Amino acid sequence: MKLVRRISFLLILSAVMLGLGGYGALKAEEFFYPNKYQNQERYTTGKQTARTAKQAISKEQEEPEEEQVIEASVEGKPVVTADTLYLVETVDLSEGKVEEQEETLPFKYIGLDREGLLNELSFYDSNPPLAERELGFETIELTAFSKDRIAVCKYYRPKKENKGFYLMVADHFIVVYEEDKKTLYMNTDILLEDLDDDLQAQIICGKYMENEEALYHFLESYSS
C-alpha cells in the first residue's frame, strides 16, 4: 500500500514539474522573442480584415445595380429655336405686289412660344422702326408657327412723292414738263391765247403745279 502511494506521488510530482518546465520555457521564449507573437497576431488580424473586405466587395458586386430612372421630359408647347426657318412676306397695298423671302431670325424671337411671339409682333406693330415707317409700314401678322418654321406678313403702303410739274408754252400750245423743267411729261391742245392775260403771264414764266391732282384739275378746266 505504501508502495502504491509512493508511485502516485512520484507521478504527480513528475507531471507538476513537466508543467512548470513548459510554462517556464514559454515565458523564456516570450521574453527573448517579444515580436514573434505580435507579428503572428497582426498577421491573423490582417488576414481576417482582408477576408472581411473581400467578402464585402464580393457582396457589393453580386448586388444588382439599381436601374437609373431617367424621366422623359414631356414635350410642351413648340418654341422658336436658332434652327427655325424665318419667312417674311411683304405686301405692297398700293400696287398689290407680294414678295416672300427667307430672312435672318431675330435673336429676341428665340425661345418664344406662339403666344410670346404674338406679343412681340404686337409690340413691333405698335412701335415700328423708323426705317419701316419710311417704307410705308402698315401692320404685321403671324401666318404660320411651328418649331421648324414661322412666317410673318408685313403690309406696306408706300407714300407717293409729291411730284410737281410746270406748265410752259411751245408753239402757242400749253405743254407740261416734269419738275426738272427739262423732261417733257405731256402735250396739250390748250392754246395760250385762250387763257386770260394773268394766267398767260404765269405760264410763260413757268406755272408750277404741285402734284398730278392739281395738274389734271387744270387740264380738265381749260381743255376744249
C-alpha positions, 0 to 999 in steps of 0.5 A: 500500500505504501508502495502504491502511494509512493508511485502516485506521488512520484507521478504527480510530482513528475507531471507538476514539474513537466508543467512548470518546465513548459510554462517556464520555457514559454515565458523564456521564449516570450521574453527573448522573442517579444515580436514573434507573437505580435507579428503572428497576431497582426498577421491573423488580424490582417488576414481576417480584415482582408477576408472581411473586405473581400467578402464585402466587395464580393457582396457589393458586386453580386448586388444588382445595380439599381436601374437609373430612372431617367424621366422623359421630359414631356414635350410642351408647347413648340418654341422658336429655336436658332434652327427655325426657318424665318419667312417674311412676306411683304405686301405692297397695298398700293400696287398689290405686289407680294414678295416672300423671302427667307430672312435672318431670325431675330435673336429676341424671337428665340425661345418664344412660344406662339403666344410670346411671339404674338406679343412681340409682333404686337409690340413691333406693330405698335412701335415700328422702326423708323426705317419701316415707317419710311417704307410705308409700314402698315401692320404685321401678322403671324401666318404660320408657327411651328418649331421648324418654321414661322412666317410673318406678313408685313403690309406696306403702303408706300407714300407717293412723292409729291411730284410737281410739274410746270406748265410752259408754252411751245408753239402757242400750245400749253405743254407740261414738263416734269419738275426738272423743267427739262423732261417733257411729261405731256402735250396739250391742245390748250392754246395760250391765247385762250387763257386770260392775260394773268394766267398767260403771264404765269405760264410763260414764266413757268406755272408750277403745279404741285402734284398730278391732282392739281395738274389734271384739275387744270387740264380738265378746266381749260381743255376744249 
